[in-house]
């Protein structure tokens, strides 16, 4: 079993500015790295930890219990934050951490179909109880739908060529495994791309994973609800690993931290001008230090953004 490494752990815990009696949310429990660290700081508070992956909850619970019992694990996507917390009579939170993307153990479990490094059935479902899987996307979505997700979610320049190749192959027989898909992607790409550094299937795999798990819509929902539920002085820390997610986080934070616009022709006293309800804590995203970069390859693309509610 691979050691699970929580990216930007200390930076995000410091960023939360934890109060010992606060209510905190870990929207992405994973293997409990951030959650167990939060628990050490809240002797009178409570932590609500979300994960769509039941195996993550099963594996993390005993790890968290070794720290304290001030936590509740919720088997649901973080986009159901408000509904799940309201059902537990919680209407306000003091902070939330989101560590986006697929957790390392999901990549390292060959049978989950997230990785192009192992041959396994096309799956990629973070929540094993949902019906839509990577198999369905690859075998039933139209050429236009595939082009759209490869281009939008994968930023893949050869989206059309790859989608066309998939379409040709699946007429003969369904595409069932990750390696079958990798070979199809390779056959659609020009030699100069195949000779480049990095895996040729990376962008398409990312695109399919985002589509299967509706990741960008989920992120927009949790940011909206999290900001809404945040108490004054409360903070949200978000760690993203790719540009699409980071853009959503950045744009959302910028939007809510802008002061209200007034007609400049109307004379107003300074006391009448409303400040923005939120402030961005770090204008530039926090990235991993040299030691972490050497210890953990995944941290190379990680960016941490922090926002605080001020009124």
N, C-alpha and C positions, 0 to 999 in steps of 0.2 A: 504494500500500500504506500502510495506517495505521501510525503509530508505535505500537508496543506499549509500554504504560506499566505497570510493575510496581507494584501498589498497596502502600503501607506497606513499601516495600523496606528502607529503613535501619532502621526500627523492628523488623522481623522478623529482620534479620541481627544486630542488636545483641542481640535477644532470645534468639537461639540460643547466644550466648556461646561462639563457635567456638574449638576447640582445633586448632592447626596440623596435628596428626597424627590427627585424628578421622575417623570414618566417618559421613557425613551422607547424608540422603535428601531429595530434592525430589520429593514425591509428585505434583506438578502442574507438570511442566516448562514447558508452554506455549511461549512464545518465548524462554525461557532467562534471564529477568531475575534471578530469585532464584538460579538455579543458577550463573550466571557470577559473581555477587557472592560466593557461598559459595566457589567455586573460588579466588578471589583470596586467601582466608584459609587455605586448606589446602595448603601446599606439600608436606607429607608424607602427608596423608590421602587419602581417596577419597570421591567423590560418586556416589551411585546416583540417577539421575533417571528417574521414571516418567511415561509419558503414554499414554493410550489412542488418541490421535490420531497416526497415523504421520507426517502432514505436519508436526506440531509437532516431532517428533524430527528429521526431515530438515532443517527450517529452523534448528533450534537447534544442531545438531552443530557446524557451522562456527563459529558464534558462540562456543561453549564452547572449541573447539580454539584459538581466538585467545588464550584465557586460560591454559589448561593441558590436559594429557591425562589428568589424574587423575579421570576420570569414566567411567561406564558408563551408557548410555541403555537403558531397558527398555520395550519396547512392550507394556504391559499396564496394567490398572487398578491404582491404588495399593492396592486391597483385597487384591491378591495379594502384598503386601509380604513377608510371612514366607516364603512358598513360594519366591519369586524370589530373595530374599537367601540363604536357606538353601541353595538350589541353587548359590550362588556361595560357599559356606562362610562366610557372614556370619551370626552369631547375636546380635550386639549392635551397637547404633548409638549414636552420641553426640548425635544430634539429627535432627530432621525438620521441614521446613516444608511446609505445605499451603495453597495459594492456591485456594480453592474456587470453584465456579461455572464458567461458560463463559468461555474466554479471549476477549479482544476480537477477535482475528482470526477466530475461529469465528463471532462475531456479524456481522462485517464481510464475510464471504464469503457472497455472496447465495445461492449454490446449496446451502448446507448446511441451509437451512430452520430455523435457530434464531431468526431475527428476523422480526418482523411489519412491518419497514420495507421488505423486499424481497419481490417475488413470486417464489416458488421452490417446487419440490416439497417436500411435507411429509416431512422427514427427521429432523433433530435427533439423529442418532447421533454421539456423540463418537468412538466406535470404528467406522469405516466397514465393518469386517468382520463386525459383529454383524448378526443378521437383523431383530430388532424395531426398527421405525422409528415416527416420529410418524404416518405414514400408517396403519399397522396399528392403533395405539391409537385414532385418530379413526374409522376405518372398521369395526373389528371388536370393540372392547370394548363391553360391554353398557352400557345406560343407567346402571345402578347403579354399575358400575366407573368410569364417567366422572364421575358425581356425586362419588364418593368421592375421586378424585384431584384434581378441581377444588377441592373443599372443603378437603381435607387438605393438599395440596401447594401450592395456589394461594391458599388462604384467600379463595376467591371466594364472595361472598354469593349470587350468582345462579347457582350451580352447577347447580341442577335445571333452570332455564329454558334454560340454554345446552346442557346435555346433551340435553334434549328436542328442541331445535331441530336439533342435529347428527343425532339419530336420524331426524327427519322428512326432512331433506335427503338423507341417504345412502341412503335407500330408493330414491329416484329415480335417483341416480348417485353414484359414489364422490367423496369430497371429496379433491382431489388437491394443491391448492396452499395456501400460507400466506395469500394474499389471499382465497381462497375461505373459509377458516376465519375470518379476520378479519371478513368480511362477515356470516357466520353469527352470530358472537359479538355483533356490533353489533346485528343484527336481534333478538336475544334480550334486549337490555338496555333498561331504561326511559330515556326522554329525559334525565332529570335526572342519570343516571350518565354518559351519553354527553357531556354538557356539562361534566363535571368535568375537572380537569387530569389529565394522565397518559393513557397509551394504554389503551383499553378491553380490549384483548386480552392485556395484559401478564400478568395472573395465570394465565389459562388456558395461555398459552404456557409459562410457568414450570412449571406443573403437569405438562404433557405431557412437557417436557424431563426433569424429575426422574424421571417414570415410565419413560420410554424408557431412561434411563441408570442407573436404580436407585440414584440418587445418595445417598439418606439411609442405605440399608442399607450401601452401600460405605463411607460415612463412619464409621458405627459400627464396621465391621470394621477399618478402618485405624487408628482410634484405639485399639481394643483391642490389636491386634498391635503398634502403634508403642510404646505404653506398656509392653507386655510386654518388648519388645526393648531398651528404653532403658537405657543404662548409668547408674551413679550419677553425678550431676552433669550428665547429659544433659538436653536440653530439646526440647520440641515446641512449635512456633509454628503456630497455625491462623488464617487470615484467612477470614472468612465474609462473605457479601454479602446473606443474607436470614435472617429470624428463625428459620426451621425448622432450618437448619444451625447457627446460633449457639446455639440451645437445646440441641441434641445435644452440641455441644462443651462448653458451660457445665456441663450436667448430668453429663457423663462426668468432667470435671475435678474437679468438686465431690465426686463420689462417691469417687474414688480418693484424694483428699487429706484425707478425714475420718479421724481416728484410730479405731482399733478400739474398739468399745463394750464396756465391762465391766459386770458386775453391781455396782452401787454398794454392795451390802451386804457384798461380800467385801473385807476389808482388803488393800490392796496397796501395796508400796513404789513410789515414783516410777520407780525403775530397772526395775521389772517391767512398767510400762505401755508398750506398743509405740506408737511414733509412726507417723503415716501414712507410707506409702512415697513419696508425692509431695507437692509443695507448689505452690500456685498463685502465680505470680510477680506477676501484676497482677489485683487483685480486680475492678477495672472494666476492660472492654475498652479497648484503645488504639484511638483513631480518628485519621483523617488530620488533619494540621495545615492551617492556612488556605491556605498556598501550594499544597499538593497538591490541596486542594479546588478551587482556582481553575484549576489546570492539568489536572485529570482528573475528569470528571464521575462516573466509575464509583466513585471513592473515597468518595462521600458515604455509601454504605450499608456500607462496609467496617468490620469489627471484628476486632481481633487479640487472641487469648488465648494465654497462655504458661504452660506447666507444666514443672516440673523434678523429676527423680527424686532423692530424698534418701537413700534406703537400699535 
